[in-house]
């Protein structure tokens, strides 16, 4: 399971922002079905501040409104998290890192994230070869579905490598 704190650190890595800015970036990155409640974003940013990963600065226009930015420790943490895929990764772990890299990282980091994710998927394919059984069972069907999903993820990542991101044109 992906920790919201790490996701928000990556979203702040691209540029500082208020709680509402970060919530909006999250929704733009992951879609409306995965929108996070503003109170959860605020609580998580406050926790990241206590941990020393972000600092809050009052905005000039509205002194009560806090704008968050990464600290040096937060920058190290977000980069480390992006590039360190757990050995027990799930498709969500890969998808989350790649979508964040599309949205909030420089091109070099994006390329590294895609490369790391591809390496993990390729290793997974080598460890768990597909089971193509002559007689279909539920277990064989699940294994074939897992193989197809893995192959689709690998193809998706390969296609992303060659494309220009909106962020590259800014």
Backbone as a chain_set.jsonl record, in Angstrom:
{"seq": "XXXXXXXXXXXXXXXXXXXXXXXXXXXXXXXXXXXXXXXXXXXXXXXXXXXXXXXXXXXXXXXXXXXXXXXXXXXXXXXXXXXXXXXXXXXXXXXXXXXXXXXXXXXXXXXXXXXXXXXXXXXXXXXXXXXXXXXXXXXXXXXXXXXXXXXXXXXXXXXXXXXXXXXXXX", "coords": {"N": [[0.844, -1.178, 0.0], [0.547, 2.183, -0.822], [1.896, 4.985, 0.776], [0.281, 7.984, 1.604], [1.722, 10.219, 2.391], [4.248, 9.988, 1.138], [3.491, 10.181, -1.531], [2.479, 12.811, -1.585], [4.815, 14.218, -1.035], [6.235, 13.833, -3.409], [4.548, 15.167, -5.179], [4.909, 17.756, -4.249], [7.515, 18.083, -4.905], [7.811, 18.934, -7.501], [6.895, 21.565, -7.457], [6.295, 24.078, -4.962], [3.294, 24.365, -2.885], [-0.086, 25.105, -1.739], [-2.325, 23.454, 0.581], [-4.679, 22.992, -0.842], [-3.696, 23.222, -3.471], [-2.034, 20.97, -3.61], [-3.877, 18.914, -3.201], [-5.4, 19.241, -5.537], [-3.449, 18.68, -7.489], [-3.018, 16.005, -6.917], [-5.529, 14.919, -7.603], [-5.546, 15.529, -10.348], [-3.459, 13.927, -11.195], [-4.131, 11.25, -10.472], [-6.807, 10.96, -11.062], [-10.403, 11.494, -10.726], [-11.651, 9.406, -9.342], [-9.916, 8.599, -7.398], [-9.648, 10.648, -5.656], [-8.496, 12.564, -2.874], [-9.572, 13.442, 0.339], [-9.651, 16.812, 1.515], [-9.082, 17.332, 4.217], [-7.605, 15.114, 4.938], [-5.346, 15.471, 3.329], [-4.371, 17.861, 4.454], [-3.825, 17.017, 7.095], [-1.862, 15.08, 6.571], [0.168, 16.612, 5.354], [0.829, 18.25, 7.526], [1.876, 16.329, 9.22], [4.097, 15.521, 7.688], [5.513, 17.849, 7.887], [6.127, 17.905, 10.643], [7.84, 15.741, 10.653], [9.951, 16.799, 9.35], [10.156, 16.896, 6.588], [8.817, 18.692, 4.978], [8.337, 22.257, 4.836], [6.333, 24.877, 6.087], [5.231, 27.93, 4.817], [3.961, 31.165, 5.247], [1.743, 32.64, 2.919], [2.136, 35.578, 0.899], [-0.106, 36.959, -0.072], [-2.254, 35.892, 1.397], [-1.873, 35.69, 4.598], [-2.724, 33.746, 6.455], [-2.927, 31.457, 5.038], [-1.108, 28.583, 4.308], [1.805, 27.712, 2.576], [3.375, 24.959, 1.275], [6.636, 23.561, 1.044], [9.285, 21.45, -0.098], [11.79, 20.261, 2.143], [15.364, 19.847, 2.351], [15.774, 17.272, 3.333], [13.272, 16.21, 2.769], [13.323, 16.243, -0.018], [15.315, 14.327, -0.511], [14.041, 12.101, 0.575], [11.687, 11.868, -1.043], [12.77, 11.345, -3.577], [14.209, 8.998, -3.092], [12.095, 7.283, -2.348], [10.601, 7.201, -4.736], [12.344, 5.816, -6.424], [12.796, 3.422, -5.183], [11.392, 0.606, -5.406], [9.305, -1.6, -3.697], [10.183, -5.015, -2.838], [8.025, -6.665, -2.726], [6.179, -5.619, -4.52], [3.158, -4.19, -5.876], [0.86, -3.965, -8.664], [-0.266, -1.441, -8.303], [1.757, -0.039, -6.929], [3.665, 0.313, -8.953], [2.178, 1.713, -10.913], [1.49, 4.046, -9.459], [4.022, 5.253, -8.932], [4.928, 5.719, -11.549], [2.93, 7.406, -12.682], [3.229, 9.604, -10.978], [5.832, 10.309, -11.633], [5.466, 11.085, -14.27], [3.979, 13.396, -13.887], [5.353, 15.049, -11.955], [8.196, 15.147, -11.969], [11.598, 15.798, -13.072], [12.934, 15.211, -16.393], [15.102, 13.371, -16.374], [14.784, 12.022, -13.918], [12.25, 10.936, -14.332], [12.871, 9.124, -16.441], [14.563, 7.402, -15.015], [12.783, 6.36, -13.051], [10.899, 4.996, -14.667], [12.663, 3.132, -15.79], [13.508, 1.678, -13.485], [11.06, 0.619, -12.637], [10.406, -0.941, -14.873], [12.516, -2.807, -14.76], [11.88, -4.174, -12.379], [9.428, -5.316, -13.111], [10.221, -6.946, -15.264], [11.954, -8.725, -13.947], [10.082, -9.949, -12.324], [8.571, -11.264, -14.231], [10.411, -13.172, -15.047], [10.72, -14.691, -12.733], [8.187, -15.729, -12.317], [7.044, -17.577, -14.457], [4.617, -17.869, -17.081], [1.71, -19.928, -16.849], [0.59, -22.085, -19.016], [-1.848, -24.069, -19.418], [-3.096, -27.16, -20.774], [-5.644, -27.952, -20.04], [-8.203, -26.024, -18.864], [-8.364, -24.364, -15.821], [-9.492, -22.663, -12.862], [-7.258, -21.693, -11.488], [-5.311, -21.76, -13.505], [-6.435, -19.952, -15.305], [-6.346, -17.594, -13.756], [-3.562, -17.312, -13.539], [-2.889, -16.918, -16.228], [-4.21, -14.504, -16.697], [-2.801, -12.832, -14.931], [-0.298, -12.932, -16.184], [-0.935, -11.694, -18.635], [-1.659, -9.145, -17.747], [0.766, -8.29, -16.658], [2.381, -8.301, -18.959], [1.06, -6.295, -20.373], [1.549, -4.082, -18.715], [4.335, -3.876, -18.961], [4.557, -3.297, -21.707], [3.201, -0.839, -21.736], [4.914, 0.758, -20.135], [7.227, 0.737, -21.735], [6.263, 2.149, -23.93], [5.824, 4.663, -22.799], [8.369, 5.611, -22.323], [9.339, 6.689, -24.708], [7.913, 8.941, -25.257], [7.01, 12.435, -25.205], [6.42, 14.428, -22.39], [3.835, 16.556, -21.007], [4.987, 18.152, -19.102], [7.62, 18.328, -19.962], [7.579, 20.292, -21.84], [7.222, 22.641, -20.564]], "CA": [[0.0, 0.0, 0.0], [1.311, 3.41, -0.963], [1.63, 5.976, 1.812], [-0.08, 9.281, 1.055], [2.799, 11.166, 2.667], [5.258, 9.895, 0.085], [2.883, 10.705, -2.756], [2.42, 14.27, -1.485], [6.183, 14.732, -1.166], [6.574, 13.869, -4.834], [3.766, 16.244, -5.79], [5.531, 19.02, -3.856], [8.853, 18.143, -5.493], [7.735, 19.7, -8.735], [6.777, 22.973, -7.076], [5.576, 24.247, -3.693], [1.869, 24.635, -3.031], [-0.965, 25.063, -0.579], [-3.037, 22.186, 0.745], [-5.603, 22.854, -1.979], [-2.891, 22.967, -4.675], [-1.553, 19.585, -3.574], [-5.051, 18.07, -3.416], [-5.743, 19.353, -6.957], [-2.427, 17.938, -8.243], [-3.289, 14.586, -6.692], [-6.7, 14.57, -8.421], [-5.142, 15.576, -11.756], [-2.548, 12.81, -11.458], [-4.739, 9.927, -10.292], [-8.194, 10.959, -11.512], [-11.414, 11.807, -9.706], [-12.022, 8.231, -8.555], [-8.961, 8.419, -6.304], [-9.485, 11.939, -4.999], [-8.247, 12.493, -1.44], [-10.252, 14.491, 1.094], [-8.768, 17.926, 1.864], [-8.633, 17.214, 5.609], [-6.543, 14.092, 4.959], [-4.159, 16.111, 2.758], [-3.877, 18.813, 5.459], [-3.239, 16.249, 8.197], [-0.644, 14.425, 6.086], [1.202, 17.646, 5.197], [1.267, 18.633, 8.883], [2.746, 15.233, 9.7], [5.361, 15.616, 6.949], [6.223, 19.004, 8.463], [6.687, 17.459, 11.929], [8.941, 14.821, 10.355], [11.041, 17.572, 8.763], [10.223, 16.707, 5.136], [8.301, 19.913, 4.344], [8.208, 23.424, 5.705], [5.199, 25.711, 5.708], [5.523, 29.355, 4.771], [2.743, 31.944, 5.008], [1.746, 33.286, 1.609], [2.066, 37.037, 1.002], [-1.476, 37.411, -0.344], [-3.111, 35.471, 2.5], [-0.956, 35.239, 5.638], [-3.214, 32.555, 7.16], [-2.78, 30.306, 4.146], [0.254, 28.043, 4.351], [2.329, 27.128, 1.347], [4.354, 23.936, 1.655], [7.745, 23.279, 0.127], [10.154, 20.375, 0.392], [13.09, 20.54, 2.743], [16.406, 19.001, 1.742], [15.469, 15.895, 3.751], [12.085, 15.805, 2.013], [13.761, 15.973, -1.387], [15.995, 13.021, -0.508], [13.028, 11.078, 0.855], [10.799, 11.653, -2.181], [13.537, 10.713, -4.662], [14.482, 7.626, -2.658], [10.854, 6.52, -2.419], [10.253, 6.997, -6.148], [13.257, 4.869, -7.079], [12.91, 2.182, -4.414], [10.169, -0.193, -5.516], [9.419, -2.715, -2.745], [10.314, -6.338, -3.46], [6.677, -7.239, -2.773], [5.388, -4.567, -5.164], [1.881, -4.491, -6.512], [0.677, -3.11, -9.836], [-0.527, -0.08, -7.818], [3.047, 0.589, -6.634], [4.268, 0.707, -10.235], [1.328, 2.748, -11.506], [1.607, 5.269, -8.665], [5.326, 5.872, -9.17], [5.037, 6.184, -12.933], [2.072, 8.579, -12.854], [3.87, 10.727, -10.286], [6.999, 10.713, -12.422], [4.954, 11.811, -15.435], [3.443, 14.679, -13.441], [6.067, 15.917, -11.02], [9.654, 15.018, -11.909], [12.338, 16.203, -14.269], [13.01, 14.12, -17.382], [16.069, 12.35, -15.961], [14.165, 11.222, -12.86], [11.19, 10.17, -15.007], [13.505, 8.004, -17.132], [15.041, 6.451, -14.001], [11.625, 5.698, -12.453], [10.394, 4.032, -15.647], [13.658, 2.058, -15.876], [13.443, 0.858, -12.267], [9.799, -0.129, -12.673], [10.546, -1.976, -15.911], [13.406, -3.851, -14.245], [11.122, -4.988, -11.427], [8.439, -6.114, -13.837], [10.936, -7.978, -16.031], [12.389, -9.752, -12.989], [8.886, -10.665, -11.901], [8.208, -12.173, -15.343], [11.366, -14.287, -15.051], [10.473, -15.537, -11.56], [6.862, -16.345, -12.366], [6.674, -17.814, -15.855], [3.196, -18.151, -17.306], [1.254, -21.309, -16.838], [-0.364, -22.326, -20.086], [-2.261, -25.459, -19.216], [-4.001, -27.642, -21.815], [-6.988, -27.993, -19.466], [-8.422, -24.758, -18.173], [-8.875, -24.362, -14.449], [-9.523, -21.299, -12.313], [-5.873, -21.313, -11.184], [-4.631, -21.494, -14.78], [-7.003, -18.71, -15.842], [-5.763, -16.49, -12.962], [-2.155, -17.174, -13.918], [-2.856, -16.319, -17.568], [-4.612, -13.11, -16.533], [-1.656, -12.138, -14.322], [0.704, -12.812, -17.253], [-1.402, -10.696, -19.599], [-1.57, -7.835, -17.092], [2.189, -7.974, -16.567], [2.837, -7.971, -20.314], [0.483, -4.991, -20.713], [2.296, -3.06, -17.962], [5.654, -3.737, -19.585], [4.351, -2.589, -22.982], [2.839, 0.533, -21.376], [6.123, 1.462, -19.693], [8.091, 0.932, -22.907], [5.693, 3.218, -24.764], [5.99, 5.954, -22.11], [9.776, 6.029, -22.428], [9.647, 7.38, -25.966], [6.983, 10.047, -25.465], [7.236, 13.705, -24.525], [5.398, 14.738, -21.387], [3.445, 17.965, -20.931], [5.969, 18.787, -18.223], [8.854, 18.56, -20.721], [7.403, 21.485, -22.689], [7.073, 23.833, -19.715]], "C": [[0.889, 1.241, 0.0], [0.904, 4.404, 0.11], [1.352, 7.332, 1.168], [1.028, 10.306, 1.278], [3.866, 11.156, 1.589], [4.732, 10.452, -1.231], [2.875, 12.231, -2.723], [3.802, 14.894, -1.566], [6.582, 14.83, -2.63], [5.82, 15.01, -5.514], [4.31, 17.62, -5.42], [6.924, 19.18, -4.456], [8.891, 18.964, -6.761], [7.677, 21.189, -8.467], [6.0, 23.054, -5.763], [4.094, 24.502, -3.933], [1.135, 24.589, -1.713], [-1.601, 23.68, -0.493], [-3.975, 21.95, -0.438], [-4.851, 22.576, -3.281], [-2.486, 21.491, -4.744], [-2.719, 18.62, -3.795], [-5.442, 18.069, -4.899], [-4.742, 18.576, -7.813], [-2.648, 16.438, -8.119], [-4.448, 14.137, -7.586], [-6.35, 14.571, -9.908], [-4.275, 14.374, -12.125], [-3.275, 11.469, -11.452], [-6.203, 9.838, -10.713], [-9.178, 11.153, -10.377], [-11.812, 10.613, -8.841], [-11.1, 8.011, -7.359], [-8.699, 9.725, -5.563], [-9.375, 11.758, -3.49], [-8.924, 13.691, -0.772], [-9.251, 15.557, 1.554], [-8.258, 17.822, 3.298], [-7.525, 16.167, 5.736], [-5.245, 14.656, 4.38], [-3.541, 17.05, 3.788], [-3.19, 18.075, 6.602], [-1.906, 15.636, 7.777], [0.482, 15.439, 5.89], [1.719, 18.122, 6.556], [2.202, 17.578, 9.46], [4.102, 15.279, 8.995], [6.192, 16.799, 7.462], [6.866, 18.616, 9.798], [7.882, 16.522, 11.725], [10.133, 15.536, 9.713], [11.175, 17.441, 7.255], [9.674, 17.897, 4.345], [8.361, 21.043, 5.366], [7.047, 24.252, 5.165], [5.602, 27.175, 5.821], [4.203, 30.065, 4.515], [2.848, 32.605, 3.637], [1.582, 34.789, 1.797], [0.631, 37.54, 0.844], [-2.423, 37.083, 0.811], [-2.251, 34.878, 3.598], [-1.421, 33.995, 6.395], [-3.051, 31.287, 6.323], [-1.322, 29.867, 4.125], [0.607, 27.423, 3.011], [3.445, 26.172, 1.747], [5.42, 23.801, 0.579], [8.605, 22.194, 0.758], [11.375, 20.945, 1.101], [14.115, 19.673, 2.022], [16.15, 17.529, 2.079], [14.254, 15.359, 2.993], [12.419, 15.475, 0.574], [14.457, 14.626, -1.495], [14.982, 11.889, -0.328], [12.169, 10.802, -0.384], [11.53, 10.98, -3.33], [13.827, 9.244, -4.334], [13.231, 6.758, -2.775], [10.471, 6.217, -3.868], [11.072, 5.874, -6.778], [13.38, 3.529, -6.355], [11.575, 1.447, -4.421], [10.306, -1.368, -4.556], [9.495, -4.062, -3.462], [8.961, -7.028, -3.577], [5.722, -6.237, -3.427], [4.091, -5.115, -5.741], [1.788, -3.65, -7.79], [0.409, -1.647, -9.435], [0.779, 0.652, -7.52], [3.711, 1.104, -7.905], [3.494, 1.868, -10.836], [1.484, 4.077, -10.776], [2.92, 5.98, -8.955], [5.426, 6.456, -10.585], [4.164, 7.413, -13.164], [2.648, 9.807, -12.156], [5.077, 11.229, -11.066], [6.582, 11.474, -13.674], [4.605, 13.24, -15.033], [4.466, 15.598, -12.789], [7.585, 15.791, -10.988], [10.301, 15.577, -13.173], [12.491, 14.981, -15.176], [13.963, 13.007, -16.945], [15.479, 11.437, -14.885], [13.046, 10.366, -13.437], [11.792, 8.936, -15.682], [14.008, 6.951, -16.142], [13.885, 5.676, -13.384], [11.074, 4.64, -13.408], [11.363, 2.857, -15.764], [13.62, 1.117, -14.679], [12.17, 0.009, -12.27], [9.841, -1.242, -13.718], [11.416, -3.124, -15.42], [12.664, -4.755, -13.267], [10.097, -5.876, -12.13], [9.105, -7.242, -14.624], [11.425, -9.088, -15.111], [11.212, -10.589, -12.518], [8.456, -11.666, -12.97], [9.142, -13.38, -15.378], [11.104, -15.246, -13.892], [9.177, -16.314, -11.664], [6.435, -16.578, -13.815], [5.203, -18.221, -15.954], [2.888, -19.629, -17.316], [0.208, -21.458, -17.936], [-0.724, -23.802, -20.027], [-3.216, -25.889, -20.33], [-5.454, -27.699, -21.334], [-7.156, -26.745, -18.61], [-9.003, -24.983, -16.785], [-8.883, -22.909, -13.975], [-8.102, -20.816, -12.03], [-5.115, -20.968, -12.466], [-5.142, -20.196, -15.392], [-6.454, -17.498, -15.089], [-4.317, -16.246, -13.35], [-2.029, -16.527, -15.295], [-3.244, -14.843, -17.521], [-3.464, -12.289, -15.926], [-0.552, -11.928, -15.352], [0.325, -11.72, -18.242], [-1.303, -9.289, -19.011], [-0.123, -7.379, -16.996], [2.746, -7.574, -17.935], [2.306, -6.605, -20.74], [1.21, -3.866, -19.98], [3.665, -2.808, -18.581], [5.534, -2.961, -20.893], [4.027, -1.117, -22.725], [4.074, 1.332, -20.983], [7.077, 1.712, -20.86], [7.564, 2.067, -23.775], [5.876, 4.592, -24.116], [7.407, 6.502, -22.275], [10.045, 6.916, -23.633], [8.812, 8.634, -26.176], [7.39, 11.296, -24.682], [6.084, 13.964, -23.573], [5.02, 16.209, -21.483], [4.499, 18.737, -20.154], [7.276, 19.113, -18.963], [8.779, 19.844, -21.551], [7.288, 22.767, -21.874], [8.406, 24.524, -19.534]], "O": [[1.866, 1.318, 0.745], [-0.283, 4.641, 0.331], [2.096, 7.775, 0.294], [1.245, 11.174, 0.432], [4.336, 12.215, 1.173], [5.463, 11.122, -1.96], [3.222, 12.876, -3.713], [3.953, 15.988, -2.111], [7.201, 15.811, -3.042], [6.39, 15.735, -6.33], [4.183, 18.56, -6.205], [7.455, 20.29, -4.509], [9.893, 19.614, -7.06], [8.322, 21.982, -9.153], [5.152, 22.207, -5.482], [3.685, 24.818, -5.051], [1.651, 24.104, -0.706], [-1.434, 22.847, -1.384], [-4.051, 20.842, -0.968], [-5.311, 21.786, -4.105], [-2.581, 20.853, -5.793], [-2.57, 17.62, -4.496], [-5.776, 17.022, -5.454], [-5.136, 17.89, -8.757], [-2.489, 15.693, -9.085], [-4.362, 13.102, -8.247], [-6.811, 13.703, -10.649], [-4.354, 13.865, -13.243], [-3.053, 10.642, -12.336], [-6.778, 8.749, -10.718], [-8.831, 10.996, -9.206], [-12.267, 10.8, -7.713], [-11.464, 7.313, -6.412], [-7.661, 9.89, -4.922], [-10.058, 10.922, -2.898], [-8.85, 14.814, -1.269], [-8.128, 15.229, 1.938], [-7.115, 18.187, 3.57], [-6.613, 16.319, 6.549], [-4.162, 14.354, 4.882], [-2.325, 17.043, 3.981], [-2.101, 18.459, 7.029], [-0.936, 15.668, 8.535], [1.631, 15.155, 6.226], [2.914, 18.369, 6.714], [3.197, 17.902, 10.11], [5.139, 15.096, 9.632], [7.422, 16.748, 7.468], [8.02, 18.961, 10.055], [8.818, 16.513, 12.526], [11.2, 14.944, 9.552], [12.198, 17.832, 6.692], [10.026, 18.088, 3.181], [8.426, 20.821, 6.575], [6.812, 24.318, 3.958], [6.229, 27.594, 6.794], [3.414, 29.635, 3.674], [3.918, 33.072, 3.246], [0.951, 35.224, 2.759], [0.209, 38.45, 1.557], [-3.286, 37.887, 1.163], [-1.924, 33.692, 3.551], [-0.59, 33.259, 6.927], [-3.041, 30.177, 6.857], [-0.417, 30.683, 3.945], [-0.189, 26.708, 2.402], [4.358, 26.551, 2.482], [5.15, 23.909, -0.617], [8.648, 22.041, 1.979], [11.917, 21.977, 0.706], [13.756, 18.856, 1.174], [16.29, 16.653, 1.225], [14.218, 14.186, 2.62], [11.866, 14.535, 0.004], [14.229, 13.872, -2.441], [15.059, 10.857, -0.994], [11.945, 9.645, -0.74], [10.956, 10.119, -3.997], [13.706, 8.367, -5.19], [13.302, 5.624, -3.248], [10.065, 5.099, -4.185], [10.555, 5.081, -7.566], [14.005, 2.603, -6.87], [10.736, 1.65, -3.543], [11.318, -2.069, -4.588], [8.945, -4.231, -4.55], [8.775, -7.886, -4.441], [4.605, -6.03, -2.954], [3.951, -6.301, -6.043], [2.568, -2.715, -7.968], [0.811, -0.726, -10.145], [0.901, 1.838, -7.823], [4.256, 2.207, -7.924], [4.075, 2.882, -11.221], [1.598, 5.124, -11.414], [2.928, 7.187, -9.199], [5.947, 7.554, -10.778], [4.617, 8.374, -13.786], [2.567, 10.918, -12.679], [5.314, 12.434, -11.149], [7.269, 12.406, -14.094], [4.905, 14.184, -15.763], [4.456, 16.803, -13.038], [8.211, 16.289, -10.052], [9.645, 15.796, -14.191], [12.209, 13.854, -14.767], [13.661, 11.828, -17.128], [15.656, 10.22, -14.936], [12.908, 9.198, -13.074], [11.283, 7.827, -15.516], [13.894, 5.752, -16.395], [13.984, 4.461, -13.208], [10.811, 3.51, -12.996], [10.931, 1.707, -15.829], [13.691, -0.101, -14.84], [12.207, -1.177, -11.943], [9.366, -2.351, -13.472], [11.087, -4.29, -15.64], [12.807, -5.977, -13.325], [9.926, -7.043, -11.78], [8.603, -8.366, -14.645], [11.324, -10.266, -15.454], [11.336, -11.801, -12.336], [8.031, -12.777, -12.655], [8.714, -14.488, -15.701], [11.246, -16.46, -14.039], [9.075, -17.431, -11.158], [5.574, -15.87, -14.338], [4.636, -18.826, -15.044], [3.696, -20.458, -17.734], [-0.927, -21.003, -17.79], [0.005, -24.661, -20.522], [-4.045, -25.099, -20.783], [-6.381, -27.518, -22.123], [-6.335, -26.461, -17.737], [-9.993, -25.693, -16.607], [-8.329, -22.033, -14.64], [-7.774, -19.66, -12.299], [-4.364, -19.993, -12.503], [-4.359, -19.421, -15.941], [-6.129, -16.483, -15.706], [-3.891, -15.098, -13.477], [-1.159, -15.681, -15.506], [-2.661, -14.025, -18.233], [-3.196, -11.173, -16.371], [0.064, -10.864, -15.391], [1.167, -10.916, -18.641], [-0.908, -8.351, -19.703], [0.178, -6.208, -17.227], [3.501, -6.607, -18.041], [3.016, -5.84, -21.393], [1.46, -2.811, -20.561], [4.098, -1.662, -18.708], [6.331, -2.06, -21.153], [4.531, -0.243, -23.43], [4.26, 2.457, -21.445], [7.669, 2.787, -20.958], [8.346, 2.861, -24.297], [6.064, 5.584, -24.822], [7.608, 7.714, -22.356], [10.897, 7.803, -23.572], [8.987, 9.324, -27.18], [8.03, 11.21, -23.634], [4.92, 13.745, -23.909], [5.798, 17.019, -21.986], [4.855, 19.856, -20.523], [7.957, 20.078, -18.616], [9.808, 20.41, -21.918], [7.261, 23.86, -22.438], [8.484, 25.545, -18.852]]}, "num_chains": 1, "name": "protein.A"}
